[in-house]
Amino acid sequence: MSEFIPNTEIYNLPPSTPTPTEPTREPVRVILIGSTVGMNLIIAILHRLGFAEPRSWSKPQLDPTTGQPMRILTKWIRY
């Protein structure tokens, strides 16, 4: 398996957006809801794609709406 290459998560703002005086950081949350096997498979695929380390995801917890297992990842983006 190839070594994990982290994504710097730096994006360009649309041309019409005023440029901030200093870099802005914003949390974006990715939520997986489903079976433990399915979530682990998606986490492994995203890891292979360089999206996130598996340990960056939360421990499994129950979704308050559906009662199904879920895991959450918070990615900080700068723009």
C-alpha positions in Angstrom: 0.0 0.0 0.0 1.3 3.4 -0.8 2.2 5.8 2.0 -0.5 8.3 3.1 0.0 11.7 1.5 -2.0 14.4 3.5 -4.0 16.9 1.6 -3.2 20.5 2.5 -6.8 21.4 2.2 -6.2 24.9 0.7 -8.7 26.1 -1.8 -9.1 29.2 -3.9 -12.0 31.5 -3.4 -14.3 32.4 -6.4 -13.0 35.5 -8.3 -15.9 37.7 -7.0 -15.1 37.0 -3.4 -13.1 39.7 -1.5 -9.7 38.4 -0.4 -9.5 38.1 3.4 -6.5 39.9 5.0 -5.5 36.6 6.7 -6.2 33.0 5.9 -9.6 31.8 7.1 -10.1 28.4 8.5 -13.5 26.6 8.6 -14.5 23.2 9.9 -16.4 20.9 7.6 -17.9 17.7 9.0 -18.3 14.5 7.0 -20.8 12.0 8.5 -21.1 8.3 7.7 -24.2 6.5 8.7 -24.6 2.8 8.2 -23.4 -0.6 9.2 -20.0 -0.8 10.9 -18.6 -2.9 8.0 -19.9 -0.4 5.4 -18.4 2.6 7.3 -15.1 0.9 7.8 -14.9 0.1 4.1 -15.6 3.7 3.1 -13.1 5.0 5.7 -10.5 2.6 4.2 -11.3 3.8 0.6 -11.1 7.4 1.6 -7.7 6.7 3.3 -6.3 5.1 0.2 -7.4 8.2 -1.8 -5.5 10.4 0.7 -8.6 12.0 2.2 -8.1 11.2 5.9 -6.3 8.9 8.3 -8.7 6.3 9.7 -7.8 7.4 13.3 -9.1 10.9 12.4 -12.7 9.6 12.4 -14.8 9.5 15.6 -15.5 6.3 17.4 -18.8 4.7 16.4 -21.9 6.3 18.0 -25.6 6.2 17.4 -27.3 8.7 15.1 -29.9 10.4 17.3 -32.4 10.5 14.4 -32.2 7.0 12.9 -30.5 5.0 15.8 -28.0 3.6 13.3 -24.2 3.7 13.9 -22.4 6.7 12.6 -18.9 8.1 12.5 -17.9 11.8 12.1 -14.8 13.4 10.6 -14.0 17.1 10.9 -11.8 18.5 8.2 -10.4 22.1 8.6 -10.1 23.9 5.3 -8.3 27.2 4.7 -9.2 29.6 2.0 
